[in-house]
Amino acid sequence: MKKKVVTFGEIMLRLSPPGYQRFVQAEKFEVVYGGGEANVAASLAHYGLDSYFVTKAPPHEIGQAAVNHLRRFGVRTDYIARGGERLGIYFLEMGASQRPSKVVYDRAYSAISQVKPGEFPWDEIFSGAQWFHFTGITPALSDGAAAVTFEAVKAAKANGVKVSADLNYRKKLWTPEKANQVMSGLMEYVDVVIGNEEDAEKVFGIKAAATDVTTGRLNEEGYREVAQKLADCFGLEKVAITLRESLSASDNNWSALLYDGREYFRSRIYEVHIVDRVGGGDSFAGGLIYALLSGKSAKEALEFAVAASCLKHTIFGDFNLVSVEEVENLAAGDASGRVQR
């Protein structure tokens, strides 16, 4: 029987100028659908799991288009509530070389931000499930969304479901003070936390020493301390931190570390030439969840997750459209990029 995983969050309409055009040049926009937890659900569906995405989407054609997009890639949409008036939108301008990418959000009053407790049958949703995943974006959308996130994690734990959270701090959605208040409460129900070089500092005030993300200078020992502090503070089973050394908008070094409460594991470092970096962290989360559910060791799970997210950077759109075989080949050392015949 396939393992069942559940994610909860927002799916958005992404509008981008073609190629590397700037917003002011664009005469048309390309349509993509995505969002933190939806991206994770798509990864897990591609890996062959029974992957459910829970959200609220408007009942009109744009909402249906988003639902159809999820179904196209094998994500189960049985528990998507329909209601509200609009889908959240974000505009993405692709950066290149020394010019950074830019994102403009238009998500106020989206359907999921209007959600209230009692709208989802969580016990039914978690029946037979092994894993639940959410990000810090979802409770940041509104007080109602935060309340429903609490409802979900409590039901997950009551049903014996493992819970993971990607901290994903978004300064345009809430303040560090509000994030700390809400996320600290949610951590009581979380087993595995995922973050990047800034999340722990912005949400919990835990900063890696001797690190400057603007220059790409990372101090690995500092992040080991961050991982241990998070684990100790919230009684976590595992903490994963993705490490992005941003050489330019086009080229990054990408790796991660994992702390399992006893040992630290460091992944190999990938030199990535970026096609689309949106969803990079989500693809790491999807890879880690799949690998842990598959019984891989902590080190193997870390390498699988980093390889998966490395590949995502080469794929246009929010979803990581790769197979287990492709990820395992890269994790095993086949990084040549040679044509497969």
Secondary structure, DSSP 8 states (H G I E B T S, - for coil): ---EEEEE---EEEEE-STT--GGG-SS-EEEEE-HHHHHHHHHHHTT-EEEEE-EE-SSHHHHHHHHHHHHTT-B-TT-EE-SS---EEEEE--BTTB--EEEEE-TT-GGGG--TTSS-HHHHTTTEEEEEEETHHHHS-HHHHHHHHHHHHHHHHTT-EEEEE----TTT--HHHHHHHHHHHGGG-SEEEE-TTHHHHHH----TT-BTTTTB--HHHHHHHHHHHHHHHT-SEEEEEEEEESSSSEEEEEEEEE-SS-EEE---EEEE-S--TTHHHHHHHHHHHHHHTT--HHHHHHHHHHHHHHHTTSSSSS----HHHHHHHHTT--------
